[in-house]
Amino acid sequence: IKDVTLPTFMSDVVQASLKVPVLLYFTASWCGPCKQLGPTLNKLVEKAAGKVQLARVDIDKNQQIAAQFGVQSVPTVYAFVQGQPVDAFQ
């Protein structure tokens, strides 16, 4: 589980997704639903034992990344495979 910033985005999400799927999780410290979804995602990723990775983006600290993905509400999760977003949900 990695906390992603603009300088680490390419390596933590795009390049990492060439090896295993990466869930890109947009969250915020003030977000109530995020406090419920976050631990669930953590457990699922741990249970997957390396078959999927979780990359977390704090939208308040990384507004540029959130803007690039058009994130309008949190939590928002994108799935990356082979360097590309393939699915998302809010």
Phi, psi and omega in degrees: 000121184239144171269117187267140172235172180303315179294335183259357186304311183300314182284318185285334184244296187295305182293321179297326183286354174285339181261312180219155176301145179237128173268120178262110189253112177270127186216175175208150183296332182271358187275112179298308179300330178296326180293338176271317183287322183307305179299326178294314177298317179303313181297317180296318180293318178297319180294329180288347173050054175091356180277349177208148179242157178242127177241121187255135178238118173279114186292335179286326181270341184228060184296330182294319178295315180300320180294321180298329180263002178065031181291119181249344177211154177237149003282147172229136181231129173249143173255127178251133176222133179053040174081003184232145172289130183246341180197163179204158172209157177241000000 
